[in-house]
Amino acid sequence: MRALISVSDRSGAAELATRLVALGWEIISSGGTAAALRDGGVAVTEVAEVTGAPEMLDGRVKTLHPVVHGGILADRCRPEHLADLAAAGGAPIDLVVCNLYPFGSAPSVEMIDIGGPAMVRAAAKNHAHVGVVVDPADYGTVVEELEATGALGDTLRRHLARKAFAHCSDYDAAIVAWLDADAPPGGAVVGAAADGGAAHDASACGGAAGSGLADQAVPATTALPESLVLHLRRAEVLRYGENPGQAGARYRRAGVASWWDTASQLGGKQMSYLNVFDADAAWRLVYALGPDPAAVVVKHANPCGAAAHDDIAEAYRRAHACDPTSAFGGVVALNRPLGGEAAASLAEVFCEVVVAPGYDPDALDRLGAKPNLRILLAAAPETPVLHIRSLGDTFLLQTPPRLERWEGPAAPAGAETGPSGSDPRGVASPQTGDRDGGVGALDGARGWEVVTERWPTAGEWRDLAFAWRVAAAVSSNAIVVAKDRCAVGIGAGQQNRRDAGRIAAAKAGERGRGGAYASDAFFPFADGLDGALEAGCTAVVQPGGSLRDAEVIEAADRHGLAVVFTGRRAFRH
């Protein structure tokens, strides 16, 4: 019996070879693996001795030889295969132990393995007769079965072959991702409208199609490649899916890091599908709310509370107060370590999950007393490259929305300015650093245009920016009422915008007076302002782009509202 061992990860290789030799196996190897095995006291036959051909091209060609691949691929049940192999001077190879160059650790052309995948795939193809091992964690299982029975059983060989093909698939996916990331700009346009025109959506907005910035189509570029190699590994088995009776699991993209991969669960029951879904929504939103302490409450993937404040405990109390009824059984996310005061408030209500970047001992004691509360410790969320959604056996891909740095318009002469009067935009200078949440007080407001006679005050500007960020995380049609950087009314997932506005205004009550009113898409008619007026809001942010923008602006001027157009919509379905 012969084993060919050629590995980049050499952990446990010498011990494996030693135990194989003790069972009477011959060990074939090459290059650095052969040297490592000899250093471990293992007798090794060099591949060059087997093939009669020395390594060449600086080691690029070592095992690519008919004698090697014939020895792996020969069907032991077909005499003609064995005759061909013997005529070539070869003999069967019964076990291939190989893992590939660690491409992911230092991507480059020289780290693209050729001989390794060829051997692994050959052995996996011929798994009816040949064992293939790509994971050092399987060495013990392989040797134990050989020691117990003298051969590898069909079940184990098939299991190892499946792992081998998955190993190669992971490897190829990493190379494709590297080549895509390094692709030159200006590649083929993919996914644009067939006629190259704008993609309007009147029905989603409840009125006529728009003609302004909000509805201009943006062609896909190389950010949306012609093909996408998506290789997923199961990272976590979940308690159940959306409902008990449905199986659920979380998978991760091979070679791509997510905040979930380093998160720790410090207490509570096993996570379910919806726990993960809602926790992710909450965690991403709380880090989009600006540089100050912030808290978010999410229920069924929609925020039902959000607030920023100098004190994290107060931020949580304000977020919860937005809609306490909906917050029952929700997910809470905070962008600051959780202290005892905030934990005391949180412990008074029923919630499913809390996620924060840290917990002090008193907070953990308080929360740990609730055995069903899932307590997650997590790093800041990553910025995704693509959003992917499955539709049965087809998929939708898009680039994610991004916040941009504030470059607001200059106010006209006589317009109200900020507290010091020094900034013509009516705001204090925004944060520019990537601290904490990674966005400044008015990041995301690039290109915003004041379209009414009255300009927003400094406080209104901040509430507009805050409300817009929250609205972008709410299912469409979405309306958010915010005051003092606290959401006080949220209307989510309605088939028409007026109903969303009514819901937001009703939930806000008197708390929205003097605040901001955000809509994730334009108002097709002037009655889109009714919710803002009902809530007592004095400033409105919306994309603009409706055929009736002039009517909306005229109505806003009659009521003394300040209206800002973002120039882009924020639908989330």
C-alpha positions as CSV (number, residue, x, y, z in Angstrom):
1,M,0.0,0.0,0.0
2,R,1.3,3.4,-0.9
3,A,0.4,6.9,0.4
4,L,1.4,10.2,-1.3
5,I,1.7,13.0,1.2
6,S,2.1,16.6,0.0
7,V,0.8,19.2,2.3
8,S,1.2,22.9,3.0
9,D,-0.2,22.6,6.5
10,R,2.2,20.0,7.9
11,S,0.7,19.8,11.3
12,G,0.4,16.1,12.3
13,A,1.8,14.9,9.0
14,A,4.9,13.2,10.5
15,E,2.8,11.4,13.1
16,L,0.4,10.2,10.4
17,A,3.2,9.0,8.2
18,T,4.8,7.2,11.2
19,R,1.6,5.3,11.9
20,L,1.2,4.4,8.3
21,V,4.7,3.0,8.0
22,A,4.0,1.0,11.1
23,L,1.1,-0.6,9.2
24,G,3.4,-1.5,6.3
25,W,2.7,1.5,4.0
26,E,5.2,3.1,1.7
27,I,5.3,6.9,1.8
28,I,5.8,9.0,-1.3
29,S,6.5,12.7,-1.0
30,S,8.3,15.7,-2.5
31,G,9.8,19.1,-1.7
32,G,9.3,20.6,1.7
33,T,6.9,17.8,2.8
34,A,9.5,15.2,2.2
35,A,12.1,17.1,4.2
36,A,9.7,17.6,7.1
37,L,8.8,13.9,7.1
38,R,12.5,12.9,7.1
39,D,13.1,15.3,10.0
40,G,10.3,13.4,11.8
41,G,12.2,10.1,11.3
42,V,10.0,8.8,8.4
43,A,11.5,7.0,5.5
44,V,10.3,8.7,2.3
45,T,10.5,7.9,-1.4
46,E,10.9,11.0,-3.4
47,V,8.3,11.6,-6.2
48,A,11.2,12.2,-8.6
49,E,12.3,8.6,-7.9
50,V,8.9,7.3,-8.8
51,T,8.5,9.3,-12.0
52,G,12.1,9.4,-13.1
53,A,11.6,13.1,-13.7
54,P,13.1,15.8,-11.4
55,E,11.2,18.8,-10.3
56,M,11.3,21.7,-12.7
57,L,10.2,25.3,-13.1
58,D,11.1,26.2,-9.6
59,G,8.8,23.5,-8.3
60,R,5.8,24.4,-10.4
61,V,6.0,20.9,-11.8
62,K,6.5,18.0,-9.4
63,T,3.6,15.6,-9.3
64,L,2.1,16.3,-12.8
65,H,3.2,13.0,-14.3
66,P,1.3,10.0,-15.8
67,V,2.9,7.6,-13.3
68,V,1.5,9.7,-10.4
69,H,-1.9,10.3,-11.8
70,G,-2.2,6.9,-13.3
71,G,-1.4,5.4,-9.8
72,I,-4.2,7.5,-8.3
73,L,-6.8,7.2,-11.1
74,A,-6.5,3.5,-12.0
75,D,-9.8,1.6,-11.5
76,R,-8.7,-1.5,-9.6
77,C,-11.7,-3.4,-11.0
78,R,-10.5,-3.0,-14.6
79,P,-7.5,-5.1,-15.6
80,E,-6.7,-3.0,-18.6
81,H,-6.2,0.0,-16.3
82,L,-3.7,-1.9,-14.1
83,A,-2.0,-3.2,-17.3
84,D,-1.6,0.3,-18.6
85,L,-0.2,1.5,-15.3
86,A,2.3,-1.3,-15.2
87,A,3.3,-0.7,-18.7
88,A,4.1,2.9,-17.8
89,G,6.3,1.7,-14.9
90,G,3.8,2.8,-12.2
91,A,1.9,1.2,-9.3
92,P,-1.3,2.1,-7.5
93,I,-1.4,4.9,-5.0
94,D,-4.0,4.1,-2.3
95,L,-4.1,7.2,-0.2
96,V,-3.5,10.9,-1.1
97,V,-2.9,13.3,1.7
98,C,-2.8,16.8,0.4
99,N,-3.9,20.3,1.3
100,L,-3.2,23.3,-0.9
101,Y,-1.0,26.3,-0.8
102,P,-2.5,28.8,1.7
103,F,-3.7,31.2,-1.0
104,G,-6.0,33.2,1.3
105,S,-3.1,34.2,3.6
106,A,-1.1,35.8,0.8
107,P,-2.9,35.9,-2.5
108,S,-0.5,35.9,-5.5
109,V,0.0,34.1,-8.8
110,E,2.7,31.9,-7.2
111,M,0.3,30.8,-4.4
112,I,-2.1,29.3,-7.0
113,D,-1.6,25.6,-6.6
114,I,-1.8,23.4,-9.7
115,G,-0.4,19.9,-8.8
116,G,-2.2,19.8,-5.5
117,P,-5.8,20.3,-6.8
118,A,-5.0,17.9,-9.6
119,M,-4.1,15.1,-7.2
120,V,-6.9,15.9,-4.8
121,R,-9.5,15.8,-7.6
122,A,-8.1,12.6,-9.0
123,A,-8.2,10.8,-5.7
124,A,-11.7,12.1,-5.0
125,K,-12.9,11.0,-8.4
126,N,-11.5,7.5,-7.7
127,H,-12.8,7.4,-4.1
128,A,-14.2,3.9,-4.7
129,H,-10.6,2.7,-4.4
130,V,-8.5,5.6,-3.1
131,G,-8.7,7.6,0.1
132,V,-8.1,11.4,0.0
133,V,-7.4,13.5,3.1
134,V,-7.3,17.3,2.9
135,D,-8.0,18.1,6.6
136,P,-5.4,17.3,9.3
137,A,-8.4,16.9,11.7
138,D,-9.2,13.7,9.8
139,Y,-5.8,12.0,10.2
140,G,-6.8,10.3,13.4
141,T,-10.0,8.9,12.0
142,V,-8.2,7.5,8.9
143,V,-5.4,5.8,10.8
144,E,-7.8,4.4,13.4
145,E,-9.9,2.8,10.7
146,L,-6.8,1.4,8.9
147,E,-5.5,0.0,12.2
148,A,-8.9,-1.5,13.1
149,T,-9.9,-3.0,9.7
150,G,-6.9,-2.8,7.4
151,A,-8.7,-0.6,4.9
152,L,-10.9,2.5,4.6
153,G,-14.6,1.7,4.3
154,D,-16.8,3.0,1.6
155,T,-18.6,5.5,3.9
156,L,-15.4,7.1,5.0
157,R,-13.9,7.3,1.6
158,R,-17.0,9.0,0.2
159,H,-17.1,11.4,3.1
160,L,-13.4,12.3,2.5
161,A,-14.0,12.7,-1.2
162,R,-16.8,15.2,-0.5
163,K,-14.5,17.2,1.7
164,A,-11.8,17.1,-0.9
165,F,-14.1,18.6,-3.6
166,A,-15.3,21.2,-1.2
167,H,-11.7,22.1,-0.4
168,C,-10.9,22.6,-4.0
169,S,-14.1,24.6,-4.5
170,D,-13.2,26.9,-1.6
171,Y,-9.7,27.4,-3.1
172,D,-11.0,28.2,-6.6
173,A,-13.6,30.6,-5.1
174,A,-10.8,32.5,-3.3
175,I,-8.8,32.9,-6.5
176,V,-11.9,34.1,-8.4
177,A,-12.6,36.6,-5.7
178,W,-9.0,37.8,-5.8
179,L,-9.1,38.2,-9.5
180,D,-12.4,40.1,-9.4
181,A,-11.1,42.4,-6.7
182,D,-8.0,43.2,-8.8
183,A,-10.0,43.7,-12.0
184,P,-9.3,46.9,-13.9
185,P,-12.1,49.5,-13.9
186,G,-14.3,50.0,-16.9
187,G,-15.2,46.3,-17.5
188,A,-18.3,45.1,-19.2
189,V,-21.5,46.6,-18.0
190,V,-23.7,44.0,-16.4
191,G,-27.3,44.2,-15.4
192,A,-28.3,47.6,-16.8
193,A,-31.8,48.1,-18.2
194,A,-32.1,46.4,-21.6
195,D,-32.8,49.8,-23.3
196,G,-30.3,51.7,-21.3
197,G,-33.0,53.9,-19.9
198,A,-34.1,54.8,-16.4
199,A,-35.9,52.3,-14.3
200,H,-39.0,54.0,-12.9
201,D,-41.3,52.5,-10.3
202,A,-44.5,54.4,-9.9
203,S,-46.6,51.8,-8.2
204,A,-44.2,51.5,-5.3
205,C,-44.5,55.2,-4.6
206,G,-48.3,55.2,-4.9
207,G,-48.4,57.7,-7.8
208,A,-46.9,58.8,-11.1
209,A,-43.4,57.9,-12.0
210,G,-40.8,60.5,-11.2
211,S,-38.5,62.4,-13.5
212,G,-35.9,63.7,-11.1
213,L,-32.7,62.4,-9.5
214,A,-34.5,59.9,-7.2
215,D,-35.4,57.6,-10.1
216,Q,-32.3,57.8,-12.3
217,A,-31.0,54.3,-13.0
218,V,-27.4,53.6,-12.1
219,P,-25.9,51.0,-14.5
220,A,-24.2,48.1,-12.9
221,T,-20.4,47.9,-13.4
222,T,-17.7,45.5,-12.5
223,A,-19.0,45.6,-9.0
224,L,-21.6,43.1,-10.3
225,P,-19.5,40.5,-12.1
226,E,-20.7,38.3,-14.9
227,S,-20.4,35.3,-12.6
228,L,-20.2,35.0,-8.9
229,V,-18.6,32.0,-7.2
230,L,-20.5,31.7,-3.9
231,H,-19.2,29.0,-1.6
232,L,-20.8,28.8,1.8
233,R,-19.8,26.9,4.9
234,R,-22.2,26.1,7.7
235,A,-21.1,28.2,10.6
236,E,-23.9,27.6,13.1
237,V,-26.9,25.3,13.5
238,L,-29.8,27.4,14.7
239,R,-32.6,26.5,17.1
240,Y,-35.1,26.5,14.2
241,G,-35.9,28.5,11.1
242,E,-38.5,31.2,10.9
243,N,-41.0,28.9,12.7
244,P,-40.5,25.8,14.8
245,G,-40.6,22.8,12.5
246,Q,-38.3,24.6,10.0
247,A,-34.6,23.7,10.1
248,G,-32.3,26.7,10.2
249,A,-28.6,27.4,10.0
250,R,-26.2,30.3,9.5
251,Y,-23.7,29.9,6.7
252,R,-20.6,32.0,6.0
253,R,-18.8,32.7,2.8
254,A,-15.6,30.8,2.6
255,G,-12.6,33.2,2.9
256,V,-14.8,36.3,3.8
257,A,-15.1,37.6,7.4
258,S,-18.4,38.7,9.0
259,W,-19.0,40.2,12.4
260,W,-20.8,37.0,13.2
261,D,-17.6,35.0,12.9
262,T,-16.1,36.7,16.0
263,A,-19.3,37.3,18.0
264,S,-19.6,35.5,21.3
265,Q,-22.8,34.5,23.0
266,L,-22.4,35.1,26.7
267,G,-25.8,33.8,27.8
268,G,-29.3,32.7,26.9
269,K,-30.9,30.1,24.6
270,Q,-29.7,29.0,21.3
271,M,-30.2,31.5,18.5
272,S,-33.0,31.0,16.0
273,Y,-33.2,32.1,12.4
274,L,-35.2,35.3,13.2
275,N,-32.9,36.1,16.2
276,V,-30.0,36.2,13.8
277,F,-31.9,38.1,11.2
278,D,-33.1,40.8,13.6
279,A,-29.8,41.0,15.5
280,D,-28.0,41.7,12.2
281,A,-30.5,44.4,11.3
282,A,-30.2,46.1,14.7
283,W,-26.4,45.9,14.8
284,R,-25.9,47.4,11.4
285,L,-28.4,50.3,12.0
286,V,-26.9,51.2,15.4
287,Y,-23.5,51.7,13.8
288,A,-25.1,53.8,11.1
289,L,-26.6,56.4,13.5
290,G,-23.5,58.5,14.0
291,P,-20.5,58.8,16.3
292,D,-22.4,59.3,19.5
293,P,-23.8,56.6,21.9
294,A,-26.8,55.1,20.2
295,A,-29.4,52.3,20.8
296,V,-31.8,50.5,18.4
297,V,-34.7,48.2,19.1
298,V,-35.7,45.9,16.2
299,K,-38.8,43.7,15.8
300,H,-39.4,41.6,12.8
301,A,-36.4,43.1,10.9
302,N,-37.8,46.7,11.3
303,P,-36.6,49.2,13.9
304,C,-39.3,50.1,16.3
305,G,-37.0,52.4,18.3
306,A,-33.8,54.3,17.7
307,A,-32.0,57.1,19.6
308,A,-28.6,58.8,19.9
309,H,-27.6,60.6,23.1
310,D,-24.5,61.5,25.0
311,D,-25.4,58.8,27.5
312,I,-25.9,55.2,26.4
313,A,-28.4,54.4,29.1
314,E,-30.5,57.4,28.1
315,A,-30.2,56.4,24.5
316,Y,-31.6,53.0,25.3
317,R,-34.5,54.4,27.3
318,R,-35.4,56.8,24.5
319,A,-35.2,54.1,21.9
320,H,-37.5,51.8,24.0
321,A,-39.9,54.6,24.6
322,C,-40.5,55.1,20.9
323,D,-42.8,52.1,20.7
324,P,-42.8,50.0,23.9
325,T,-45.6,47.7,22.7
326,S,-43.7,46.7,19.6
327,A,-40.4,46.5,21.6
328,F,-41.8,43.6,23.5
329,G,-39.8,40.5,22.4
330,G,-37.5,42.6,20.3
331,V,-33.8,42.8,19.7
332,V,-31.7,45.6,21.3
333,A,-28.4,46.8,19.9
334,L,-26.1,49.4,21.5
335,N,-22.9,50.8,20.0
336,R,-21.3,51.3,23.4
337,P,-20.4,48.8,26.2
338,L,-23.4,48.1,28.4
339,G,-23.2,49.3,31.9
340,G,-25.2,48.5,35.0
341,E,-27.7,51.5,34.5
342,A,-28.6,50.5,31.0
343,A,-28.8,46.9,32.0
344,A,-31.2,47.7,34.8
345,S,-33.5,49.4,32.3
346,L,-33.2,46.6,29.8
347,A,-33.8,43.9,32.4
348,E,-37.2,45.4,33.1
349,V,-38.6,44.4,29.7
350,F,-38.8,41.2,27.7
351,C,-36.4,41.1,24.8
352,E,-35.0,38.2,22.8
353,V,-31.4,39.4,22.1
354,V,-29.1,42.1,23.2
355,V,-25.9,42.9,21.3
356,A,-23.2,45.3,22.4
357,P,-19.4,45.8,22.0
358,G,-18.9,45.1,25.7
359,Y,-20.5,44.5,29.1
360,D,-19.4,45.4,32.6
361,P,-19.7,42.8,35.3
362,D,-22.8,44.3,36.9
363,A,-24.5,44.4,33.5
364,L,-23.7,40.7,32.8
365,D,-25.0,39.7,36.3
366,R,-28.3,41.5,35.7
367,L,-28.8,40.2,32.2
368,G,-27.5,36.8,33.0
369,A,-30.3,36.4,35.5
370,K,-32.7,36.2,32.6
371,P,-32.0,32.7,31.3
372,N,-33.8,33.1,28.0
373,L,-32.1,36.4,27.0
374,R,-29.4,35.8,24.3
375,I,-26.4,38.1,25.2
376,L,-24.1,38.8,22.2
377,L,-20.7,40.4,22.4
378,A,-19.6,41.6,19.0
379,A,-17.2,43.8,17.0
380,A,-18.5,46.5,14.6
381,P,-20.2,45.1,11.5
382,E,-18.3,44.8,8.3
383,T,-19.3,46.7,5.2
384,P,-20.7,44.2,2.7
385,V,-19.6,44.2,-0.9
386,L,-22.9,42.9,-2.2
387,H,-26.4,42.3,-1.1
388,I,-27.7,38.9,-2.2
389,R,-31.3,37.6,-1.9
390,S,-32.6,34.3,-3.0
391,L,-35.8,34.0,-5.0
392,G,-36.2,30.2,-5.1
393,D,-33.4,29.0,-7.3
394,T,-32.6,32.4,-8.7
395,F,-30.8,35.3,-7.0
396,L,-30.9,39.1,-6.9
397,L,-27.7,41.0,-6.4
398,Q,-27.1,44.7,-5.7
399,T,-24.4,46.9,-4.3
400,P,-25.2,48.1,-0.8
401,P,-26.3,51.7,0.0
402,R,-23.4,53.8,1.4
403,L,-23.3,56.8,3.6
404,E,-21.3,59.7,2.1
405,R,-19.6,62.6,3.8
406,W,-21.6,65.8,4.2
407,E,-21.1,68.4,1.5
408,G,-24.3,70.3,1.9
409,P,-25.5,73.4,-0.1
410,A,-24.7,76.9,1.0
411,A,-27.7,78.8,2.4
412,P,-28.9,81.9,0.5
413,A,-28.4,85.4,2.0
414,G,-30.7,85.9,5.0
415,A,-31.3,82.2,5.6
416,E,-31.1,81.0,9.2
417,T,-27.6,79.8,10.1
418,G,-26.2,77.6,12.8
419,P,-25.8,78.4,16.5
420,S,-22.7,80.5,15.9
421,G,-23.7,81.9,12.6
422,S,-20.3,80.9,11.2
423,D,-21.5,78.0,9.0
424,P,-23.7,78.9,6.0
425,R,-25.3,75.5,6.0
426,G,-27.1,76.1,9.2
427,V,-25.1,73.4,11.0
428,A,-22.0,73.0,13.1
429,S,-19.1,71.4,11.3
430,P,-19.7,67.6,11.1
431,Q,-17.3,65.0,12.4
432,T,-14.8,63.8,9.8
433,G,-13.1,60.9,11.5
434,D,-14.0,57.3,11.4
435,R,-14.5,56.9,15.1
436,D,-17.1,54.9,16.8
437,G,-20.0,54.5,14.4
438,G,-17.8,55.5,11.5
439,V,-20.1,58.4,10.4
440,G,-20.3,62.0,11.4
441,A,-23.3,63.9,12.5
442,L,-24.4,64.7,8.9
443,D,-22.7,62.0,6.9
444,G,-24.9,60.7,4.2
445,A,-26.2,64.1,3.2
446,R,-24.0,64.7,0.1
447,G,-26.0,66.5,-2.6
448,W,-29.0,67.3,-0.4
449,E,-30.9,70.3,-1.6
450,V,-33.2,72.7,0.3
451,V,-36.2,73.3,-2.0
452,T,-38.4,75.5,0.2
453,E,-38.3,79.1,1.3
454,R,-37.4,78.2,4.8
455,W,-34.1,76.4,5.6
456,P,-33.8,73.9,8.4
457,T,-32.3,75.0,11.7
458,A,-29.2,73.3,13.1
459,G,-31.3,71.0,15.3
460,E,-33.6,70.2,12.3
461,W,-30.6,69.3,10.1
462,R,-29.4,66.7,12.6
463,D,-32.9,65.3,13.1
464,L,-33.3,65.1,9.3
465,A,-30.0,63.2,8.9
466,F,-30.9,60.9,11.8
467,A,-34.5,60.2,10.5
468,W,-33.1,59.5,7.0
469,R,-30.7,56.9,8.3
470,V,-33.5,55.2,10.3
471,A,-35.9,55.3,7.3
472,A,-33.3,53.6,5.2
473,A,-33.4,50.6,7.5
474,V,-37.3,50.4,7.6
475,S,-39.2,48.3,5.2
476,S,-40.9,50.3,2.4
477,N,-43.1,52.2,2.3
478,A,-41.4,53.9,5.2
479,I,-42.0,57.1,7.2
480,V,-40.0,58.1,10.3
481,V,-40.7,60.9,12.7
482,A,-37.7,62.0,14.8
483,K,-37.0,64.6,17.4
484,D,-33.7,65.3,19.2
485,R,-32.1,62.4,17.4
486,C,-34.8,60.0,18.7
487,A,-37.3,58.1,16.5
488,V,-40.7,58.8,18.0
489,G,-42.9,57.3,15.3
490,I,-42.2,54.7,12.6
491,G,-44.5,53.6,9.8
492,A,-43.2,50.5,8.1
493,G,-44.0,48.2,5.2
494,Q,-47.2,49.8,4.0
495,Q,-48.5,49.5,0.5
496,N,-49.0,53.3,0.3
497,R,-47.1,56.1,1.7
498,R,-50.1,57.9,3.3
499,D,-50.8,55.0,5.5
500,A,-47.2,54.8,6.6
501,G,-47.3,58.5,7.4
502,R,-50.6,58.1,9.4
503,I,-49.0,55.2,11.4
504,A,-45.8,57.2,12.1
505,A,-47.8,60.3,13.2
506,A,-50.2,58.4,15.4
507,K,-47.3,56.7,17.2
508,A,-45.4,59.9,17.6
509,G,-48.4,61.8,19.1
510,E,-47.1,65.1,20.5
511,R,-43.5,63.9,20.7
512,G,-42.9,64.8,17.0
513,R,-43.7,68.5,17.3
514,G,-40.8,70.5,15.9
515,G,-39.1,67.4,14.7
516,A,-38.2,65.8,11.3
517,Y,-40.2,63.7,9.0
518,A,-38.4,61.3,6.6
519,S,-39.8,59.4,3.7
520,D,-37.8,56.7,1.9
521,A,-39.2,57.8,-1.5
522,F,-40.8,60.9,-3.0
523,F,-44.3,62.1,-2.4
524,P,-46.3,61.6,-5.5
525,F,-48.9,64.2,-4.3
526,A,-49.0,67.1,-1.9
527,D,-51.0,65.0,0.6
528,G,-47.8,63.2,1.4
529,L,-47.2,66.0,3.8
530,D,-50.3,65.3,5.8
531,G,-48.5,62.9,8.1
532,A,-45.8,65.5,8.8
533,L,-48.4,68.2,9.6
534,E,-50.4,65.8,11.8
535,A,-47.2,64.9,13.8
536,G,-46.3,68.6,14.1
537,C,-43.0,68.2,12.2
538,T,-41.3,71.3,10.9
539,A,-38.8,69.7,8.5
540,V,-39.1,67.1,5.9
541,V,-36.5,65.0,4.1
542,Q,-37.5,63.0,1.0
543,P,-35.8,62.0,-2.3
544,G,-37.7,64.3,-4.6
545,G,-38.1,63.5,-8.3
546,S,-41.9,63.4,-8.5
547,L,-43.7,65.0,-11.4
548,R,-45.6,66.9,-8.8
549,D,-42.6,68.2,-6.8
550,A,-43.7,71.8,-7.4
551,E,-47.1,71.1,-5.8
552,V,-45.4,69.5,-2.8
553,I,-43.0,72.4,-2.4
554,E,-45.8,74.9,-2.7
555,A,-47.8,73.1,0.0
556,A,-44.8,73.0,2.2
557,D,-44.2,76.7,1.8
558,R,-47.8,77.4,2.8
559,H,-47.3,75.5,6.0
560,G,-43.9,76.9,6.8
561,L,-42.1,73.6,6.4
562,A,-38.5,73.2,5.5
563,V,-38.1,70.5,2.9
564,V,-34.9,68.9,1.8
565,F,-34.4,66.6,-1.3
566,T,-31.8,63.9,-1.0
567,G,-31.7,63.2,-4.7
568,R,-31.8,59.4,-4.0
569,R,-34.3,57.1,-2.5
570,A,-33.8,54.5,0.2
571,F,-36.2,51.7,-0.5
572,R,-35.8,48.5,1.5
573,H,-38.0,45.6,0.7
